[in-house]
Amino acid sequence: MIEIIPAIDIIDGQCVRLSQGLYNKKRVYSNQPTLIAKAFENQGYKRLHLVDLDGAKSGKPENLKVLEKICSNTNLIVDYSGGIRNKEQIENALRAGAKYIAIGSLAINNSSSFIKFIEKFGAQLFIVASDVLNEQVYINGWQEKTDIKIYDLISRYIELGIQKFMCTDISKDGMLAGVNIDFYKSLKDQFKNKYIIASGGVSSKKDIYELEKAGIDAIIVGKAFYEDILPVENLTLKQC
């Protein structure tokens, strides 16, 4: 059964959503993200994907207080991403309550540092999180295109022991236009034994069923919840 992971994206301490990764296409949904997290927990969800968009843009975590408050007031298993660049920042996120650290830009910009983090903290702590457009990986808050293909990036980190990979399709994210089934199916076909998390574009239960049929292990749901496109309480849940 596919695992459904609600998402909270943070800018200036507020719960927001972007469209196609564009910061100038921001919509604020709440200035109390802890209450949003608690509402997800009350509906039976066990996981939360927390994105520090300020941190992703600046290159350093900016919303650790939000992480700490959510973790102090819920029992959600939180993965945190956005601006992680050094050992101290990882330790600070763990102290704040994160159970997983999602690494994006660092995995490309400074892979030698990331490898040291894997050696120090263990590969099981990390999720390699990639923002993808036409199979190319983007970094720094979706602002910079790289010449790296998503398949090559995943292959590299599999060799280093990473088992969980989150892939956001930028073209679909925040658009409520459906998911790129072919893309995620190709990922799962190539990496059958790895935990693949799909993100971007979920707008119906059909999207979730199609991803489950393709073998995807988990899916991030954000805007479809906030816009009441999908009823939070009626989705099939899986406890991790």
C-alpha positions as CSV (number, residue, x, y, z in Angstrom):
1,M,0.0,0.0,0.0
2,I,1.3,3.4,-1.0
3,E,2.3,5.7,1.9
4,I,0.7,9.2,1.8
5,I,2.9,12.0,3.3
6,P,1.4,15.4,3.8
7,A,3.6,18.4,3.1
8,I,4.1,21.7,4.8
9,D,6.3,24.3,3.0
10,I,7.5,27.2,5.0
11,I,8.4,30.8,4.1
12,D,8.8,33.3,6.9
13,G,7.3,30.9,9.4
14,Q,4.1,30.6,7.3
15,C,2.6,27.6,5.6
16,V,2.7,28.3,1.8
17,R,2.6,26.6,-1.5
18,L,4.5,27.5,-4.7
19,S,3.5,26.8,-8.3
20,Q,6.2,25.2,-10.4
21,G,8.8,26.2,-7.8
22,L,8.4,29.9,-8.4
23,Y,8.8,32.0,-5.3
24,N,6.8,34.8,-6.9
25,K,3.9,32.4,-7.2
26,K,3.4,31.9,-3.5
27,R,0.2,31.4,-1.7
28,V,0.0,31.6,2.1
29,Y,-2.4,29.1,3.7
30,S,-1.7,29.6,7.4
31,N,0.6,31.5,9.8
32,Q,0.3,28.6,12.2
33,P,2.0,25.6,10.6
34,T,1.9,23.7,13.9
35,L,-1.9,23.7,13.8
36,I,-1.8,22.4,10.3
37,A,0.6,19.6,11.3
38,K,-1.6,18.7,14.2
39,A,-4.6,18.6,11.9
40,F,-2.8,16.0,9.7
41,E,-1.9,14.0,12.8
42,N,-5.5,14.1,14.0
43,Q,-6.6,12.6,10.6
44,G,-4.3,9.6,11.2
45,Y,-1.2,10.5,9.3
46,K,2.1,9.4,10.7
47,R,4.6,11.2,8.5
48,L,5.2,14.9,7.5
49,H,7.4,16.4,4.8
50,L,8.6,19.8,6.1
51,V,10.3,22.1,3.6
52,D,12.2,25.1,4.6
53,L,11.9,27.2,1.4
54,D,13.7,30.1,3.0
55,G,16.6,27.7,3.7
56,A,16.5,26.2,0.3
57,K,16.9,29.6,-1.2
58,S,19.5,31.0,1.3
59,G,21.6,27.9,1.7
60,K,21.1,27.6,5.5
61,P,18.2,26.5,7.6
62,E,15.9,29.4,8.4
63,N,12.9,27.7,10.1
64,L,14.2,25.3,12.7
65,K,11.9,26.8,15.3
66,V,9.0,25.7,13.2
67,L,10.4,22.2,13.0
68,E,11.0,22.1,16.8
69,K,7.5,23.4,17.5
70,I,5.8,20.8,15.3
71,C,7.9,18.0,16.7
72,S,7.2,19.1,20.3
73,N,3.5,19.3,19.7
74,T,2.9,16.2,17.6
75,N,4.1,12.6,17.2
76,L,4.6,13.0,13.5
77,I,7.7,11.5,11.9
78,V,9.2,14.5,10.2
79,D,11.6,14.7,7.4
80,Y,13.2,18.1,7.1
81,S,14.8,19.8,4.0
82,G,16.0,23.2,3.1
83,G,19.5,24.7,3.3
84,I,21.3,21.8,5.1
85,R,25.0,22.3,4.3
86,N,27.1,21.2,7.3
87,K,27.3,18.8,10.3
88,E,26.1,21.3,12.8
89,Q,23.0,22.1,10.8
90,I,22.2,18.4,10.7
91,E,22.7,18.1,14.4
92,N,20.5,21.1,15.0
93,A,17.7,19.6,12.9
94,L,17.9,16.3,14.8
95,R,17.8,18.1,18.1
96,A,14.7,20.0,16.9
97,G,13.1,16.6,16.3
98,A,13.7,15.7,12.6
99,K,13.8,11.9,12.1
100,Y,15.0,12.2,8.5
101,I,17.1,14.8,6.7
102,A,16.3,15.3,3.0
103,I,19.3,16.4,1.1
104,G,19.0,18.1,-2.3
105,S,21.5,20.7,-3.5
106,L,24.3,19.5,-1.3
107,A,24.2,16.1,-2.9
108,I,25.3,17.8,-6.1
109,N,27.2,20.9,-5.1
110,N,29.3,19.3,-2.4
111,S,29.0,15.6,-2.7
112,S,32.2,15.0,-0.7
113,S,30.6,16.7,2.3
114,F,27.5,14.7,1.9
115,I,29.5,11.5,1.8
116,K,31.1,12.4,5.1
117,F,27.7,13.0,6.6
118,I,26.6,9.5,5.4
119,E,29.6,8.0,7.0
120,K,29.1,9.9,10.3
121,F,25.3,9.7,10.7
122,G,24.5,6.6,8.6
123,A,22.8,6.4,5.2
124,Q,19.5,5.5,6.9
125,L,19.1,9.1,8.1
126,F,19.0,10.6,4.7
127,I,16.6,11.0,1.8
128,V,18.1,12.2,-1.4
129,A,15.5,14.8,-2.6
130,S,15.7,15.9,-6.2
131,D,13.7,18.5,-8.1
132,V,13.4,17.4,-11.7
133,L,12.3,18.9,-15.0
134,N,12.6,16.9,-18.1
135,E,14.7,14.4,-16.2
136,Q,17.3,17.1,-15.4
137,V,18.0,17.9,-11.7
138,Y,17.5,21.5,-10.5
139,I,19.1,22.8,-7.3
140,N,19.0,25.9,-4.9
141,G,15.3,26.1,-4.4
142,W,14.6,25.0,-8.0
143,Q,16.4,28.1,-9.3
144,E,19.4,26.5,-11.0
145,K,19.5,23.8,-13.7
146,T,22.3,21.2,-13.5
147,D,23.6,18.9,-16.3
148,I,22.8,15.8,-14.1
149,K,20.1,13.3,-15.0
150,I,18.0,12.0,-12.2
151,Y,18.8,8.4,-13.0
152,D,22.6,9.0,-12.7
153,L,22.1,10.8,-9.4
154,I,20.1,8.0,-7.9
155,S,22.5,5.4,-9.1
156,R,25.5,7.2,-7.6
157,Y,23.9,7.4,-4.1
158,I,22.6,3.9,-4.1
159,E,26.3,2.9,-4.2
160,L,26.8,4.9,-1.0
161,G,23.9,3.1,0.8
162,I,21.0,5.5,0.4
163,Q,17.7,3.7,0.1
164,K,15.1,6.5,0.0
165,F,14.7,8.9,-2.9
166,M,12.2,11.8,-3.2
167,C,11.6,13.2,-6.7
168,T,9.6,16.3,-7.4
169,D,8.4,16.9,-10.9
170,I,8.7,20.7,-11.1
171,S,6.5,21.0,-14.2
172,K,3.6,19.5,-12.1
173,D,4.3,20.8,-8.6
174,G,1.6,23.0,-7.3
175,M,-0.4,22.9,-10.5
176,L,-3.1,20.4,-9.5
177,A,-2.9,19.0,-13.1
178,G,-2.1,15.4,-12.3
179,V,1.1,13.5,-11.9
180,N,3.7,12.4,-14.5
181,I,3.0,8.7,-14.2
182,D,5.4,7.8,-17.0
183,F,8.3,9.5,-15.3
184,Y,7.7,7.8,-11.9
185,K,7.0,4.5,-13.5
186,S,10.4,4.7,-15.3
187,L,12.1,5.5,-12.0
188,K,10.5,2.5,-10.2
189,D,11.3,0.2,-13.1
190,Q,14.9,1.2,-13.0
191,F,15.2,1.2,-9.2
192,K,12.8,-1.6,-8.2
193,N,14.2,-2.2,-4.7
194,K,14.6,1.4,-3.6
195,Y,12.0,3.5,-1.7
196,I,10.8,6.0,-4.3
197,I,8.7,9.0,-3.1
198,A,6.8,10.9,-5.7
199,S,6.0,14.6,-5.4
200,G,4.2,17.1,-7.6
201,G,0.8,17.5,-9.1
202,V,-1.4,15.2,-7.1
203,S,-5.0,16.2,-7.8
204,S,-7.2,13.1,-7.5
205,K,-7.4,9.7,-5.9
206,K,-6.8,8.4,-9.4
207,D,-3.3,9.9,-9.3
208,I,-2.6,8.1,-6.1
209,Y,-4.0,4.8,-7.4
210,E,-2.0,5.1,-10.6
211,L,1.2,5.7,-8.7
212,E,0.5,2.8,-6.4
213,K,-0.1,0.6,-9.5
214,A,3.3,1.7,-10.8
215,G,4.9,0.5,-7.6
216,I,5.7,3.9,-6.1
217,D,6.3,3.6,-2.4
218,A,5.1,6.9,-1.2
219,I,3.6,10.2,-2.4
220,I,3.8,13.7,-1.1
221,V,0.4,15.6,-1.0
222,G,0.3,19.3,-0.5
223,K,-1.7,21.7,-2.4
224,A,-4.5,19.2,-3.1
225,F,-5.2,19.1,0.6
226,Y,-5.0,22.9,1.1
227,E,-7.3,23.6,-1.8
228,D,-9.8,20.9,-0.6
229,I,-9.3,19.1,-3.9
230,L,-8.7,15.9,-1.9
231,P,-10.4,15.2,1.4
232,V,-7.8,14.8,4.0
233,E,-9.8,12.3,6.0
234,N,-10.8,9.9,3.2
235,L,-7.5,8.8,1.8
236,T,-6.1,5.4,2.4
237,L,-3.3,5.7,5.0
238,K,-0.3,3.5,5.7
239,Q,1.5,3.6,8.9
240,C,5.3,3.6,8.5
